C-alpha cells in the first residue's frame, strides 16, 4: 500500500502543475492534495503485498487439494462402475 512518502511525492507533482502566479497557495494546495489522496486511499479495500502472497499460497494449496480430491473421486467412480459392470 502507499505510505505517507508516496502520497507526499504525488502531492508535490500535483502542486508543480499549478501556475506560478498562485505560488502562495502551493503549501495549502499541497496539504489539501495530501489529505484528499490519503482519504481516498483509506477508502479503498487494499491489502499489503504480504497479505496477498499469503492468500495466494493458501489458494494454491486449496487448489491442489481440490485437484487431488477430484482425482480420487474419479478413481472411486471408475471402481464402482467396473464392479457394477461385472
ABEGO torsion letter per residue (X at the ends): XBBAAAAAAAAAAAAAABBAAAAAAAAAAAAAAAAAAAAAAAABBBBBAAAAAAAAAAAAAAAAAAAAAAAAAAAAAAAAAAAAAX
